[in-house]
Structure formats: structure tokens, C-alpha cells
Amino acid sequence: MKIGLLSDIHGNHIAMKAVMEFLLPEVDTFAFLGDLCGYYPFLSECLDLYPRDNVVGVLGNHDSVLIDCYNKQIVPSSHYEDKYGSAISKSLLTVTDDKLEPLLELPLTVSINWCGVEIAMYHGAPWDFLQGRIYPDYQNWERFTDVSADIILLGHTHYPLVKFVHGKHIINPGSVGQARNCSGLACCAILDLSTTSVSLHNIPYPTKSIIESAKVNDPNIKYLVEVLER
């Protein structure tokens, strides 16, 4: 069984389209590690591409902000928008209730047995579901011994990670929509449970339209463009 690993799409439908075209012929199912929204405003288009009938997913921190705003019929705080931009506000204006349903149903964590392999899924970390950050240079791997799963899937950092430590595979596929380890590429991974192996993939996609929309929507937040150009 092959699982396509997706994380941190962040409203970048162009990157998601490229990744889905690559993964669909290659995998049997999908695992989503959170943050379908945030940074870029094309959530509705991303939901059109989201494999809702063939995916297990968890909630991301930006997803949590959007859902809170949706439930309360409010917009994100000025502090949030000053840091991350207007994507969530704009996404809430364009996405329909029925289309948003898969996002509203996402849990904070998932523990699942696939083909006899115990897999745990978190956006952040097992001890901080939404905000924990496990970067490639993380050192305190002993903390993962408290997780009973054989494979631990993570997102949030936007950096790919494959680590085998204390008898556990710890995997982050990197970011589809805002990769920070490379520019002009969308990151994803394929987990092959028959061999317990993982392959990381960097998929090229045209960034021009996403960059131009960021310049128009959030001209004061230069990072939204710079991270895709560097």
C-alpha cells in the first residue's frame, strides 16, 4: 500500500494541482497533515482538488483559525492578518458551506492501523498538536518514545524530514504550497507500507500567478512573495 503524504498547502491551488497530478497515479490513498488554508487565498480551488473520499487528515493551525472565524462569523484578528495576510478573510468570502465540510470535520490527531502498521498523525507534534515544530535539526528525539505508533507523520515546519530513531519512523513531507527548503517546487512524499520506506518529491509548478496575487492582496507582507522566489 502506498500513501501520498500532503501537508501545508496554504491555499496554493497551483502547487496542489501539480502535486495531485503527480501522486494520483502513484498512490492508493492519502494522508493530509494540516493547513489547507492560510497565506494564499485559493482555498475553494484547493478543496476542489482535495481527495475527500480517499484521505485521512488532521487539522492545522491556520485551519483552526479559519474554522473559528467561520463558526463565529468573524474575520481573523488584526494581529493575525498583519503577520500572515488576508488569505483567510478572502477564503471565507469565496468558499461555500458544502465545500468547506471536509475541513470542518478534521480532527486534531489521528491514530490509524494501515496494513498492520500503526501510524500517528499530527500537524505539529505529539505534545503540541497545532504549534509544535520538529525541524530537521531537532535534537530531543527521546520525546517520541512516548508515542506508541510505528510511524509518526508531521507537518507545520514546511521542511521535509525523514528520521528513524528509537524504532520509529518520523516523517514530514514538507510543504505543498509554501516550501521553505526550495523555491518554485511543491514538496510531497510517498510512504510505501510494503517496504516501510518513504520517498520525498519536489514537484515544479508555475509560481507566477500566486506571486502576483500576493503582491496585489498583501503588498505589505513581502515574505509571501519572497518565500516563493528565494
N, C-alpha and C positions, 0 to 999 in steps of 0.2 A: 504493500500500500504506500502510495506517495502522497504527501500532504504539501500543498503550496502554502508558504508562510508569508503573510502580508502584515504590515504594520505602518502606522503613521502616514496615512495617505494625505491627510490635511487638505482636502478639497481640491487637490490637483488631479483633475479628471484626465488630463493628457497623459500624465505619468501612469495613472491607474489603467488606462486603456492599453498602453504598451505592455504593462506587466501582465494583464489578464490575457492578452493575445499570446504572450509567451507561455504562460502557465497552463491555460486551459487544455491544450493537447497533451500536457506532460503529467498532470496530477489527477488523483482520484477524488480529492476533497480539499478543503481549505481551512486554515486556522488564521484568524484575524486577531491581532494583538493590540487593537485600540487606536483611537484618534483618526476617525474618518473625516472629521471636520477640523476647522481652525486654520489660520494663516492665509489660505486661499479660499474663495467663496463658492466654489462649484460643487457644493455638497449634493445637490439634486442630481447632477450628472454622475457623480461618484456612486450614488445609490442605485442609479440605473445599471451600473457595472457590477455592483456588489452581488456575489453569488448567494443570495439569501436562502436558497433551498439546499445548499451544499456547503455550509460553512459553520464552524463553531467559533464564536468570538467573545471578546471581553471588552469592557468599557475603557476608554482612555480619558485622560484628564480634561482635554478640550471637549470631548463628547459629553462629559459630565456637566461642563459649563453650559453647553447648548441645551441639554435636556432640562437643566434647572431653569434656564430662561424660557424655554418652551412651556414648561408646566406652570410657571408664574406669569407668563405673558409679559416678560420684561426683556430688556436688552442687557448685554454684559456691562459691568461697571466701567467707568472711565479709566480706572487703573488697568483693567484687563485690556481694553482697546488701545491704550497708549503703548502697551507692551507688545501685543500680539496682532493688532489691527482690527479691521471691521468685518472680517470674514464671517463670523458667527451672526452678526446682525444682518448681513446681506443674505446669508444662507437661510435664515428664518423667514425672510420675506419671499423666498422663491420655492422652498420645499413644501410639498403637500403633506397632510397628516398621514395618509396611507403609505406614502413613500418613506416617511420617517420611521415607520413601525419597526423595522429591524434594529435601528439604533436604540429605540426606546426599550427594547427587550434585552439588551446586552447586560450580562451580569458583571460584577467586579472581578470575579475569579472563575476559573473552570478547572475541574479535575475530571479527566476522562480516560477510559481504557480503550485504546485503539490497537487492535491486533495483539492483545496481550501485553501491551506496553502502557505503563501508567504515565500520563502526561499531565502536567500542571501548567496553566496559562495565567499570566499576569501582564498588565500593561507596564507597571513599574517594577516592583519587587515583591517577594512573598511577605515581607514585613511592612510594606508601604505600597498598597495596590496601585495607586494612581500617580504618586510622585517619586517613588524610589528610582534611583538611577544606577544601573550596573554598566559602567563603561568598560571598554576592553582592558583598561589598566587597573580595574578594581582589584583589591587585594584580599579582602576578608571573606574568602570563599567558604570558610567553615560554617558560615551562617546558613548555607544551603543544605547542610546535613539535616536540618530540622524539617525539610520538605521530603515527604515520602516518595514522591514521583521519581521515575527513572529519567524522564526528560522534562526540563523546565524551559518554557518558552516565554520570552520577554520582549518588550518594545521600549518606547519612550525616549531612548537616548539618540536615535537617528544614526547610530553607528552599528554596523554588523559585528556580531560576536559569536564565536563557536568555541566552547570551553568544555573539556572533560575533566572533572575534578570530583574527588570523593565518590567515585562510582556513578556520577550523574552527568548527563549532557545538558549544558546550559547554552541556549541558542537565542540570538536576536537577529532577525533577518535584515535589520536596517530599515531605513525609511523609503517608502514608495514615493511620496510626494515632496519631501524636502531632505534628501540625503545630505549629510554633513561631512561625509568622508570623500565625496566626489561631486563634481558638477555635471549637469546635463545627463545624468544617469538616474534611473529608478532602481532601488535595491529591493530584492526579494530573495526567497530561499526555497529549496525543495528538501523536505525531510523524507527519506526512504526508510520506512519501518522494517522492511525485509532485511536490510543490512545495518540498520541503526546508523545511517550516515546522512550527512547534510551537505548540500552544495549551495554556495552563495552565488547570486547572479546580479549583474549590473546591466540594466536594460536601457539603451539610448532612447531618448524621446525629444521632440522639439519643444524647447522651453520658451520660445519667443512670445507666444500668446499669454502664457502665465506671467511672465516678466512684465509684459505691457499692462496687463490688468492690475498687477500690484502697484505699478507706477501711478496708475490712474486712481485706484481705490484708496491707497495708503501711501501717498508720496512722502510723508514724514518718517515712515519706517523703512529706512534704507535696507535693513537686513533682509527683508522679504525678497528683494532683488539680488542682493549681494550673495546670499547663500546659494542661489541657483547659478551664479556666474563665476564663482571663485574656482 
